[in-house]
Amino acid sequence: MKNILVTVAFGLVLTGVKAQDIHFARTKDMQKWYNASLKSKDDQPSVTLNYRNVTYKQLIAFKSVAALADVPLLSRETQKSGEKKGYFSITGGFAVDKSNQGILRNTTGLLGVSYHLPINTDKSTFISMGVQGALFENRINMDGATTPDQFDKYGLIPNSSPNDPGASGKISFFSLNSGLSVAHSDAAKNWYLGVSARHLNRPETNFEGNTTYRLPVTTGAQAGYEKISGNDAFGIDLMLNFKSNAYEHMAGVHYTHTFDPVDFDGAMGASLAYRYKDAIIPGVHVQVAKTIIGFNYDMIIGNSKTGLNRIAYELGVKQIF
């Protein structure tokens, strides 16, 4: 049992140091975390709160809390008239990702700006460009943790702290990201296509503070299509993240039924996603007026043969203003 705990703890630490990302299951609500240029369908300000919990055999866990705000900068005259023209939007986000053993804590803050420009005569299709700055702080605290170097001839030494002073430390760095996308929205369908590049400044990411290791530029792609038929909407979404030491490719389908406002001002639906070589993720969501609540659960397939039983679920709340 203790050997499993040691293995999982070090795996989580290494993953957190190299990836610096939260693997959101509810990517549709958190898309601007990956590409600042993606245009919101309704052009209304929104705030999304997200909670993700990952547990390995109830021995060690990651808990992630994230907030993402998207504010289109439209004048009141434009909002009242419904006239569509080019506009800016601002995105801000904050996330904390930590283990319940206090070994690893990742903090992320981001701020982005994008510009959306109509490119067809009925102004239903927009091309968008965005840039984003993200500040990361990753802390490793091994004080009081039992690590693999603390063995004697009889086995694991209990309640022993590591002697290596390099086992704990803090990494802080700034990342510059950019994105380009095209989006279309009308009464019958919605679709979008985007590409993004992260770590354009190749930030230094090591405890010593030198240039021994820099994050390489990584790329991503996002796409989606939604067909609207009366009160029903069927859609498919795709997100690809290409990284040097970690990847996250996801594809999913979703269905939403919108009720008659006279009977019930809201909607409800379900989704099913697949994270490549990792998990199948069913989800449900309910909308009441302008508040959307969703829940997703990871059905693990990628690491089930290793004997490490991972349980992961995610809760999201989105408020449209």
C-alpha positions, -999 to 999 in steps of 0.1 A, spaced: 0 0 0 28 24 9 47 16 -23 16 25 -43 13 58 -25 50 66 -32 46 58 -69 15 78 -73 29 108 -54 59 110 -76 39 105 -108 16 133 -99 46 156 -91 63 150 -124 31 154 -143 23 187 -127 58 201 -133 59 192 -170 23 198 -181 13 230 -161 -23 224 -173 -56 213 -158 -72 187 -180 -107 201 -181 -135 176 -190 -159 204 -196 -138 219 -224 -168 236 -241 -172 259 -211 -134 264 -207 -124 268 -243 -108 302 -239 -84 287 -214 -68 270 -245 -75 296 -272 -82 333 -264 -96 340 -298 -126 317 -297 -158 337 -300 -188 332 -276 -219 322 -294 -242 346 -277 -219 376 -274 -229 381 -238 -207 384 -207 -203 352 -187 -184 338 -158 -177 300 -155 -167 283 -123 -152 248 -124 -143 222 -98 -124 190 -107 -114 162 -83 -91 134 -92 -84 106 -67 -61 76 -69 -75 47 -47 -84 74 -22 -47 77 -12 -38 109 -29 -58 134 -49 -57 165 -70 -83 192 -65 -86 219 -91 -107 251 -88 -109 275 -118 -127 306 -128 -130 321 -163 -147 354 -172 -154 364 -208 -165 400 -214 -174 412 -250 -168 450 -252 -201 459 -270 -216 493 -266 -252 496 -252 -263 510 -286 -249 480 -304 -265 456 -279 -299 473 -283 -299 475 -321 -284 440 -326 -261 454 -353 -231 432 -358 -197 447 -363 -161 443 -352 -155 443 -315 -130 434 -288 -135 410 -259 -115 405 -227 -109 372 -210 -96 367 -174 -90 335 -155 -76 320 -123 -70 284 -112 -55 265 -83 -45 229 -87 -31 211 -57 -27 176 -41 -43 169 -7 -10 158 7 4 194 2 32 180 -21 22 200 -52 4 233 -58 0 249 -92 -14 284 -95 -23 300 -128 -36 335 -137 -43 346 -173 -55 376 -191 -64 378 -228 -77 401 -254 -93 392 -288 -108 410 -318 -138 396 -337 -145 409 -373 -175 399 -395 -164 386 -429 -197 380 -448 -226 402 -459 -251 390 -433 -224 392 -406 -231 357 -393 -194 346 -398 -165 361 -378 -128 358 -380 -111 363 -346 -76 369 -334 -64 368 -297 -34 370 -275 -31 358 -239 -6 361 -211 -5 335 -184 15 336 -151 23 302 -136 36 294 -101 43 257 -93 53 247 -58 67 214 -46 69 208 -8 84 175 1 88 183 38 74 154 58 68 133 27 81 98 25 101 94 -7 118 64 -24 153 73 -12 142 67 24 147 29 27 170 8 48 176 -30 46 143 -36 64 122 -15 39 105 19 40 115 42 69 83 57 84 79 94 92 111 103 75 117 136 56 139 138 25 175 150 30 178 164 -5 172 202 -3 163 202 -40 132 181 -33 112 213 -25 111 245 -44 91 270 -65 89 277 -102 74 309 -115 72 319 -152 52 339 -177 38 324 -209 27 343 -240 -1 325 -261 -20 334 -293 -49 321 -313 -68 324 -345 -104 312 -352 -134 314 -375 -170 311 -362 -205 311 -377 -239 313 -360 -274 314 -374 -308 300 -366 -300 266 -381 -264 259 -371 -233 270 -353 -197 260 -360 -162 271 -352 -126 263 -361 -95 275 -342 -58 270 -340 -36 282 -311 1 284 -301 13 285 -265 46 294 -248 56 316 -277 83 332 -254 97 298 -244 97 305 -207 124 291 -184 110 265 -161 135 251 -136 142 255 -99 177 269 -105 165 299 -125 188 294 -155 182 285 -191 188 247 -187 152 240 -196 127 261 -216 92 251 -225 89 245 -262 62 262 -283 31 239 -283 2 240 -307 -35 232 -305 -66 230 -326 -103 234 -317 -134 226 -338 -171 222 -334 -204 219 -352 -240 222 -339 -272 215 -358 -304 232 -345 -337 217 -352 -366 234 -335 -360 231 -297 -333 204 -302 -296 209 -308 -271 182 -317 -234 189 -318 -198 176 -320 -167 191 -306 -130 183 -311 -100 196 -291 -63 187 -299 -34 198 -277 1 188 -288 28 190 -261 63 177 -256 57 157 -225 20 156 -222 -10 156 -246 -48 159 -244 -69 150 -274 -106 151 -268 -137 145 -290 -173 146 -279 -209 148 -289 -237 167 -271 -275 171 -272 -296 199 -257 -333 203 -256 -346 239 -250 -381 241 -233 -409 264 -242 -402 295 -220 -439 295 -210 -435 261 -194 -399 263 -182 -373 290 -190 -343 267 -196 -329 236 -212 -313 203 -203 -291 179 -221 -263 153 -221 -229 148 -235 -204 120 -241 -167 127 -247 -136 106 -253 -101 116 -240 -75 98 -261 -61 67 -244 -75 79 -210 -112 81 -204 -147 80 -217 -166 110 -201 -204 111 -198 -220 143 -187 -253 161 -180 -262 197 -179 -292 218 -169 -299 254 -177 -323 276 -157 -327 311 -172 -291 322 -178 -275 298 -153 -260 265 -166 -249 237 -143 -230 206 -156 -215 174 -142 -190 151 -158 -175 118 -147 -144 101 -161 -147 64 -169 -111 55 -169 -97 33 -197 -61 44 -202 -45 34 -169 -69 6 -158 -44 -21 -164 -18 -5 -141 -38 -13 -110 -41 24 -100 -79 30 -98 -84 67 -107 -117 84 -99 -123 118 -115 -154 140 -117 -160 176 -126 -187 202 -117 -192 234 -136 -214 264 -132 -217 291 -160 -236 324 -155 -245 344 -185 -253 381 -179 
